[in-house]
Every structure is written in C-alpha cells, then in structure tokens.
Amino acid sequence: MTGGRAQASGRFDLIVLGAGPAGSAAAMSAIQAGLRVALVDKARFPRNKLCGGGLTGRAISRYRQTFGGTLPPVPLERRDMFTFHAYGQPLGDSRDAPPLHLGMRYELDAALVEQALAAGAVDFTGQSGGLDPDGPALDLPGGRIEAPLMIAADGVNSPTARTLFGAAFDRARIGFALEVEHPGADPDRPLRIDFGAADWGYGWQFPKPRGTTVGLGGVMSRNADMKAALARYLDQLGLPDTLPVKGQFLPFGDFRAVPGKGRILLAGDAAGLVDPITGEGIAHALDSGALAARAACRALEDAAPDKALAAYTHTLRPIHRGLRHARLLRNLMFRETLRPAFIRSFRSSRTLRGEYLRMMAGETDYGPLMQKMAARLPGFAWRAVSGT
Ligand SMILES: Cc1cc2nc3c(=O)[nH]c(=O)nc-3n(C[C@H](O)[C@H](O)[C@H](O)COP(=O)(O)OP(=O)(O)OC[C@H]3O[C@@H](n4cnc5c(N)ncnc54)[C@H](O)[C@@H]3O)c2cc1C
C-alpha cells in the first residue's frame, strides 16, 4: 500500500478515524483542500466488511465527485435488470433501469484507502488507540496524534459515538442484517430484491463477478429469529443453507440529528446515515465524509474550528430529509394493514417501480416517489403514512 505506515506522533490539521468509504472520502477531500491529514484505522487494508456491495448511481456519482475516474478500479458486475418480490409474491421486473454496480468491499475499500494515501494522507492504518475527545487526540502505539478537528467514521458500532454519547445507537431502532457469500459467478442469476423477507426490511440477491451475495436485513426489534428468516429466503432462492452466515448492525434510518460533539464530526454509519428502505449506506458515507471534510476546511480557514459541527450539520440537511421521508414511506410498505395497497400499487405500476429505481440511482429523491405513491393509494392508507 502506498504512503508508508506512519509511526511518529504529531500534530495534523485533521484526524480521520476509520477508513471505510466515509473516512477515505473525508481524507481525500481534506487533502485536496490542502490539509495535513492523519488517516487512522484499526484494520490493515484490504479488510473484510459485511456488505451487499451494491453501488447505486448515487454512490458512483459521489465516488466520482471525490475520487475522480469513472468507476472504482475493482472488479464490478453491472446490472440494469431488477426482479422485485414482496412477501413471497412477484411484483414484476424492471428492465433498462439505471444500473447497479456490484463488487466486494474487501476490494473497494482498499482501493479508496489507496487513493487517499497516494494523494498524501498520512497512513495510520493497522493502529488503534485511546480517544481524548477534548484534544481531539488519539493515543496510538507509536505516540499521540492531535488536530484541531477530527472526523470519526468508525462505523455502526462507532467507539467514538459511544465515548461522546454513551451508546453508538439506539437498540430499539437499530437494524440488523445477515449475509452469505455463494461462491462462483452465475451470470444467469437475477438481481433480486424481496421486500418483507425480514420483518420491516428486505432481502437481496446480488450477483457479482466471482459469486453471489445473499442477505436480509430489517429492524432488529421486530425480527426475533433472523437466522430462520434467512434459511427460508435461501430455500426460496434455491441456494444451500450450509454457507457460513455473518451478521452486523445496520443504522436503518436511525440517524443522529447532531452528528458529533465539540470538535469531533461523525460521518457515515457512525452518524446513522443508512436508508431505512433500501439499506443503502455507501453513497451517504462517501457524501457525508466529503461534506464533513469541507466543513472542517472552512472552519480552519476561518480559524474557528468550533464552528465546523454546526456547518456540517447544516450541509447534511438534504440527506436527513431523505431519510425522514424514507421512514414515512416505510410505514406504508411494511405495516401489515397497508401491505395489500403497497403490493397492488407496486405490481401494477411500471412508473412506480421505475421511480423507485430512479430514486435508488440518485436521479430523484423520496419526495416525487411519495407523490406517485400517494396518487395510487386509497386515502386511508396515505393518511396513515403521512400522519394527516
Ligand atoms: C449486511 C449489510 C449489507 C449492506 N449492503 C449494502 C449495499 O449493498 N449497498 C450500500 O450502499 N450499503 C450497504 N450496506 C451499508 C454499508 O455497508 C455501510 O453504510 C457503509 O459501510 C458505511 O461506511 P462507513 O465508512 O461509514 O463505515 P465502515 O465501512 O463500517 O468503516 C468503518 C471503519 O472504521 C474502522 N474502525 C472501527 N472502530 C475503530 C477503532 N476503534 N479505531 C480505528 N478504526 C476503527 C473499521 O475498521 C472500518 O474500516 C450494508 C450493510 C450491511 C451490514
């Protein structure tokens, strides 16, 4: 890996803690703005990250904005045909949809870190240490590193959020997801999304260049036996249930309204930025990392690091609004009494399916999708969703 692993202690303009998509994007953006950046991760890259590895058009466009190039330089499967099911019933296909690119996070994240290090971030990967939130500073094995500002992108279990707020997330609202990797490329296997495969959640079958990732995720408190749900789902897809199963928390729309404290800004999963319907988090991780870095740069230029958090929170407003809309819409898709109306509308309307895919691609947001849904719903269902 480029950049050389740093051992020395020192003072930086910015510490980025966590080098997943949010952290790498933060480091890359800050370097581009001329800051001296320490990029810290407890893991050495490449490292595994449990994930479907689905890159929507929104994620690709965020990648381009920060890292340049057309696509991340890793093996990717490109699919523009989607098959939808809900509660075991087929909802129809969508052809010529905005494409989804599918890859392995093991490769994707290593490529992003490599780009950030090649651009000039100082490499503190493979190291972790105690956080001093008042610094902010980190006591690493090689010594103490300090900066006027820190971006913590240390994932859903964020030790930083635990230090700042006492817990990384709210157990009553958090999501949980399980996944298996089915080895061997299978070009005929459709890209498939199953709403309701987990309660208040969905299942996915994502074909990749060297295998298929199958998983399901939903609100944890509503899924007493997610392993049994996964076994049923694998059976439905005709896949063996003997593959090793891995699980991880998923923020699922439970975001922090104020993402950080003092001079520490939280980005990506650490700030809870995952869509509660699609489970998509990579695009928001890339976006929030870059936005946090820009807020940090401006605050440093103004010699006012204490103002970075408020500025960052302001720029996250469109993401927060989208997540709030998605939480409303989720009531319609998953609430038992409203399901028939949702299934009927989604199955009979090509426009609605197309709008959903355009939303996933980042070509539109939840507002127009909700309007289209409202037009097709009985009044009682719409009132139940919107609370009017
Ligand atoms: C099963 C599953 C499937 C998913 N599928 C998709 C999908 O198909 N598409 C999509 O867009 N999103 C998906 N997501 C969501 C997506 O994985 C996350 O939103 C995304 O990884 C968030 O990126 P991040 O950079 O915030 O965090 P992460 O990618 O989790 O990176 C956090 C980093 O912090 C480091 N770290 C943690 N603690 C410390 C510490 N104490 N010190 C130093 N470093 C530390 C970790 O090593 C890690 O590298 C899925 C999630 C799950 C669980």
The ligand as an SDF file (V2000), in Angstrom:
LIG
                    3D

 53 58  0  0  0  0  0  0  0  0999 V2000
  -25.2020   -6.8800    5.5620 C   0  0  0  0  0  0  0  0  0  0  0  0
  -25.0890   -5.4870    5.0430 C   0  0  0  0  0  0  0  0  0  0  0  0
  -25.2910   -5.2400    3.6890 C   0  0  0  0  0  0  0  0  0  0  0  0
  -25.1580   -3.9400    3.1810 C   0  0  0  0  0  0  0  0  0  0  0  0
  -25.3200   -3.7510    1.8310 N   0  0  0  0  0  0  0  0  0  0  0  0
  -25.1440   -2.5190    1.3020 C   0  0  0  0  0  0  0  0  0  0  0  0
  -25.1960   -2.3100   -0.1100 C   0  0  0  0  0  0  0  0  0  0  0  0
  -25.3670   -3.2550   -0.8970 O   0  0  0  0  0  0  0  0  0  0  0  0
  -25.0320   -1.0480   -0.5820 N   0  0  0  0  0  0  0  0  0  0  0  0
  -24.8210    0.0140    0.2500 C   0  0  0  0  0  0  0  0  0  0  0  0
  -24.7090    1.1440   -0.2370 O   0  0  0  0  0  0  0  0  0  0  0  0
  -24.7250   -0.1630    1.5910 N   0  0  0  0  0  0  0  0  0  0  0  0
  -24.8540   -1.3910    2.1420 C   0  0  0  0  0  0  0  0  0  0  0  0
  -24.7170   -1.5780    3.4900 N   0  0  0  0  0  0  0  0  0  0  0  0
  -24.3640   -0.4260    4.3290 C   0  0  0  0  0  0  0  0  0  0  0  0
  -22.8680   -0.1170    4.1850 C   0  0  0  0  0  0  0  0  0  0  0  0
  -22.1100   -1.2720    4.4030 O   0  0  0  0  0  0  0  0  0  0  0  0
  -22.4530    0.9710    5.1760 C   0  0  0  0  0  0  0  0  0  0  0  0
  -23.3970    2.0130    5.1610 O   0  0  0  0  0  0  0  0  0  0  0  0
  -21.0610    1.5390    4.8500 C   0  0  0  0  0  0  0  0  0  0  0  0
  -20.0690    0.5670    5.0000 O   0  0  0  0  0  0  0  0  0  0  0  0
  -20.7310    2.7220    5.7700 C   0  0  0  0  0  0  0  0  0  0  0  0
  -19.3930    3.1370    5.5610 O   0  0  0  0  0  0  0  0  0  0  0  0
  -18.5480    3.8110    6.7350 P   0  0  0  0  0  0  0  0  0  0  0  0
  -17.2930    4.2830    6.1160 O   0  0  0  0  0  0  0  0  0  0  0  0
  -19.4010    4.7310    7.4820 O   0  0  0  0  0  0  0  0  0  0  0  0
  -18.2600    2.6080    7.7760 O   0  0  0  0  0  0  0  0  0  0  0  0
  -17.4390    1.2550    7.5910 P   0  0  0  0  0  0  0  0  0  0  0  0
  -17.4150    0.8540    6.1830 O   0  0  0  0  0  0  0  0  0  0  0  0
  -18.0410    0.3010    8.5810 O   0  0  0  0  0  0  0  0  0  0  0  0
  -15.9580    1.6210    8.0500 O   0  0  0  0  0  0  0  0  0  0  0  0
  -15.6600    1.8910    9.3980 C   0  0  0  0  0  0  0  0  0  0  0  0
  -14.1720    1.7190    9.6060 C   0  0  0  0  0  0  0  0  0  0  0  0
  -13.8600    2.1080   10.9430 O   0  0  0  0  0  0  0  0  0  0  0  0
  -12.8600    1.2460   11.4470 C   0  0  0  0  0  0  0  0  0  0  0  0
  -12.9060    1.2570   12.9190 N   0  0  0  0  0  0  0  0  0  0  0  0
  -13.8810    0.8300   13.7270 C   0  0  0  0  0  0  0  0  0  0  0  0
  -13.5360    1.0000   15.0090 N   0  0  0  0  0  0  0  0  0  0  0  0
  -12.2950    1.5570   15.0220 C   0  0  0  0  0  0  0  0  0  0  0  0
  -11.4040    1.9640   16.0430 C   0  0  0  0  0  0  0  0  0  0  0  0
  -11.7020    1.8260   17.3440 N   0  0  0  0  0  0  0  0  0  0  0  0
  -10.2260    2.5020   15.6930 N   0  0  0  0  0  0  0  0  0  0  0  0
   -9.8840    2.6340   14.3990 C   0  0  0  0  0  0  0  0  0  0  0  0
  -10.6930    2.2590   13.3800 N   0  0  0  0  0  0  0  0  0  0  0  0
  -11.8900    1.7300   13.6900 C   0  0  0  0  0  0  0  0  0  0  0  0
  -13.2120   -0.1160   10.8570 C   0  0  0  0  0  0  0  0  0  0  0  0
  -12.0870   -0.9810   10.8350 O   0  0  0  0  0  0  0  0  0  0  0  0
  -13.6910    0.2710    9.4550 C   0  0  0  0  0  0  0  0  0  0  0  0
  -12.6680    0.1970    8.4970 O   0  0  0  0  0  0  0  0  0  0  0  0
  -24.8330   -2.8630    4.0320 C   0  0  0  0  0  0  0  0  0  0  0  0
  -24.6200   -3.1070    5.3960 C   0  0  0  0  0  0  0  0  0  0  0  0
  -24.7350   -4.4050    5.9000 C   0  0  0  0  0  0  0  0  0  0  0  0
  -24.4780   -4.6550    7.3710 C   0  0  0  0  0  0  0  0  0  0  0  0
  1  2  1  0
  2  3  1  0
  2 52  2  0
  3  4  2  0
  4  5  1  0
  4 50  1  0
  5  6  2  0
  6  7  1  0
  6 13  1  0
  7  8  2  0
  7  9  1  0
  9 10  1  0
 10 11  2  0
 10 12  1  0
 12 13  2  0
 13 14  1  0
 14 15  1  0
 14 50  1  0
 15 16  1  0
 16 17  1  0
 16 18  1  0
 18 19  1  0
 18 20  1  0
 20 21  1  0
 20 22  1  0
 22 23  1  0
 23 24  1  0
 24 25  2  0
 24 26  1  0
 24 27  1  0
 27 28  1  0
 28 29  2  0
 28 30  1  0
 28 31  1  0
 31 32  1  0
 32 33  1  0
 33 34  1  0
 33 48  1  0
 34 35  1  0
 35 36  1  0
 35 46  1  0
 36 37  1  0
 36 45  1  0
 37 38  2  0
 38 39  1  0
 39 40  1  0
 39 45  2  0
 40 41  1  0
 40 42  2  0
 42 43  1  0
 43 44  2  0
 44 45  1  0
 46 47  1  0
 46 48  1  0
 48 49  1  0
 50 51  2  0
 51 52  1  0
 52 53  1  0
M  END
$$$$
